[in-house]
Amino acid sequence: MRITLLALTGVMGVVACQTIPPNPQQHSSDLTSIKRAIATRCVIVHGVDNPAATKTKVDLSGISVRSVAYSERGWIRAEATTQGINGYVYMNPEANQVVCGQNEWERKNLPFVKVTQTEFESRYGMPFGGTSSRSVDSSLAPSGGKGWEERPLAFSWDGFDELIAGTVRIKQNSKTGYASISLPNGEGICSGTYKIIDPPYGTWSLTCSNGLTAKGSLKAFGAGKGAAGEGEDSKNRKIKFTTGGSQSVDSQQTTGQQASGMPTIEDVKEKMHLGQPLTAADRKVLADYYNKHHKP
């Protein structure tokens, strides 16, 4: 039986490696990034020649980086040890790519397993105990860097009494976003994507760590104005959701619209950002917001 580390994304080649890091501070940062990449983007495959090989998650605390080399094309090669297994991990921080495998995986023609962000989180949950108050981990979702914005997300999901809060990350001028929510009572963590297909209409899908999946359609309200959607989960239960707009747009829309004794949509979104429980009044505000924008 052979055991190796296989990657979640990407294929590349490393050439002209040098063993001296750019500088000590950068080297220390790279070591942290390498360990994090192994723990969140690689899986240990037991019996690599077997298509049905068992895959297990790598424990962050058990990773030891033995050596690091740098290529002229931006790639970093690290020799790492975890659970008694030695392997090489290749990382390109600029391109947000990671390849995990044996040193000579190309020559040995090892099978290369690609596991998406959603598949990883469905199998193992969010990295490092993430919850709905956090965004999708930036090392997994292609959502880091400039031009990305995090907005609140709320689901009304049949079978769950509580309104489900989460976050969605959206890139400016992009038709794709990345969502993350925690189901009530610790039932699971869900992550997924949405995509605008025929503006303003699009599709969305989620995969949850408890085996649930969900998908449906959505309608965007215009630049910076959020979106709403509906669909079903794998148990045929109805789902509706609303995403908040950009902070500047929502601030303009809610100015002067607060009813006496009722919270504003901004009050509710602040609670969602902080991961605080929502009251019945909060839910009514979100329901009114959904109905106002989604009804024909």
N, C-alpha and C positions, 0 to 999 in steps of 0.2 A: 504494500500500500504506500503510495506517495502522498505527501501532504505539502500543500503550497499555499501561498497567499495570492488571491486573484482579485482583480480590481473591479470597481464599480463603473469606471468611465475611461474612455480614451485609449488610443494606441499610439506609440511614438517610438523614436530611436534616440539614444543618447550618444553623442559623439564628443570627442576632444574634452574629456573630463579632467578637471584639476582638483586636487585634494585640499587646496588652501581656500578657505571661505573668504568672501569679500571683506568682512571685518568681524571682530568678535561679537558685537551687538547683533549684527545681522545673523551670524551663525547661531546664537542663542535663540533668536526668533524662529529661525528655520527648524531647529530641533523641536520646538513646541508645535510648529505647524505640521511637521512630519508625524509626530505622535498622534496629533488630532486627526490627520488624514487617515492614518491606519485604523484608528478607532471608529471613524465615521464613514469611511469609503471603501474599506476592504473587509473581506470575509475569509476565514480559514476554510479550505475545502479539503475534506478527508476522502482520499481516494480520487485523485484528480482525473483518472482515466474513466471513471464511472459517471455517466450522464446524470445519474440520480444521487450523486455524492452529497453527503451531509455537509451543510455549511453552518459555521458557528461564528458569532460575533467576537471581535477582538477586544479584550479588556484594556482600557487605557492605562490603568495603573501597572499593568504587567509588561509594558512595552519598553525595551531598551534599545537605543540607537547606538550602534557600534562604530559606524564610520559614515562620513558625508563627503560626496564629491560634487563638483559643479561643472556644468557644460557651458560651452560658449553660446549655446542657443537658448539659454534660460532654464534648462532642466536641472534638477537636483536629484542625485541618486544617493539613497541612504540604505545601508545594511542594518537591518533591525532584527531583534529577537523578541519573540512573544510566545508564551506557553511552551518553551523549549524548542521552538521552530525558528530557524534562520531564514530570512527572505530579503529580497531587495524591493524597495519602493521608489518609484520615480515620480517626481512632482514638478509641475511647472506652475508656480504661484501666479504669474502674470496671466496665463491662459486658463487658470482654475482647473487644471487637469491632474489626475493622479492615476498611476498604473502600479499595481501590486503584483509581484510574481517573482519567480526565481531569476537569478542573475542572467542566465542564458536562455530565457524562455523562448526567444525567437528561434535560436538554433535547435532547441529541443522540440519546437512546434507544440508547445503546451496549449491545450484548449483555453480560450480566453473568455471568461464569464463576465457579462455586463449586467449589473444590477442597478436599476434606476433609484432615484431618491425615494419615490413612492414605495417601491418594493422593499427597500431597506427599512423604512419606517414601519411598513406593514408587518415585517418579520420581527423587528427588534424594538420598535417604538422610537420616539424622538431621541436624538443623542443627548447624553448627560441629563436625562430627566426633564426635558423641555416640557412646558405646559402652554396652555392657550394664551398666557400673557406674554409669551415670547414669540418672536417671528420664527419662520422656518430657518434652521441653522444656516448661516451664510456659507459654511464650508460645503454644504450639500446643494442648496438651491442656488441657481445662477442669479442671485439677487443682490450681491454685494456691490460696493462701489458707488460712483456718482450716478445720479439720475433715477435712483430707486426710492420709492416712498412706501411706507407702511400705513395701512388703513384698517379701521375696525371692521369686523365681520360678525354677523349675527344669523344663526340658523333657528328656524322653527321646525322641529323634526318630530313627526308622529312617533309615539312610543316614549318620548322624553318629556317630562313635565316642565323642565327648566328650558328657558331660551339658552341656546348654546352660543357662547362668544368665542371669537378667535381673531386672527389677523390675516390680511392678504397683502402681499408685496407686489407692487406694480412698477414697471419701468416706464418712464415718460416716453410718449409716442410709440408705445408697444401695444400689441394686441393680445399679450399673454400675461398672466399673473400666477402667483403661487400662494396657496392657502394652507393654514394650519389651525386646527381646532382640537380641543379636548372634550370628549364626551362626558356627561355628568356621572357622578358616583364612581369615577375611576374605571369606566367601562372600556376605555381605549382612547387612542390618539389617532387623528385622521389628518392626512395631508393630501394635496392634489393640485390640480391646475385648472385654469379656465382659459379659453381662447375665443376671441371675436372672429367669427367666420365671415359673416355678411353684415357689416355694420348697420345698425347697432346690435345685432343679434349674434349669439355665440353659444358655446357649449362649455360644460364644466364636469369634472369627475373627482371623486375622492376615494381613497383606499385607507382603511382603518386597521389598527393593530389587532383588533378582536375579530378580524375576518370580514367585517362589513365592507361593502362597496356602495357607491352611490354615483348617480350621474343625472344630467338634465340639461336644460336650456337656460339662457339668461338674456337680459336686455340691458345695455348700457345707456345711461341718461345723458351722455355727452361728456366732453373733456372736463375732468375734475369733479363730476357730479355723481360718481358712484354707479352702482348697478344693482339689479335684483334678478332673482332666478327661482326656478322650481324644478322638481324632479322626483325621483324615487330611489330608495335604497334597495339592496339585494333581497330584502324581505317585503318588497312592494309597499313600503310605508312612504307617505308623502313628505316632501321636504320643501320648504321655502327659505330663502335667505336674502339678506340685504347687505351690501357693502357701503361704507361711508365714502363720501367724496373727499377731495383734497381739503386740507384745513382752511385755506383761504376762501374757497368756494362755499363750503358749508357755513363758515362764519357769516358770509353775506346773506345766505338763504335763511338762517335762523334768527337774524337780528330783528327784534321787535315782534317775534311770533310766539313768545312764551305765554302759555295760558296760566291763569292764576292758580297757584298751588301745584302746578305740574312741572316736571323737569323739562329742559330743552333737549334736543337731540345731541347737543354738544355735551351736556351733563352725562347722558347715557354713554356716549362714546368714551368719555374720560374714564368711567367705571370699567368699560370693556378693556381699555388700554392697561388699566391697573389690575385687571383680573378679579375685580370685586363682584359679589353677587348682585343680580338685578332684581328690582322690586316690580310689582305688578304695574305701577305707574310707568316705570322704565319700559316695560314690554309694550304698553299701550302706545307710547311715543314711537317705538320702533315699528309697531304694526301700522300706525297711521302713516309713517314715513314710507313704508313698503307700499301700502295701498295707493297713496297719492301718486307715486311714480310708476307703479306697475299696471294699474288698471287702464284699459283702453280709453 
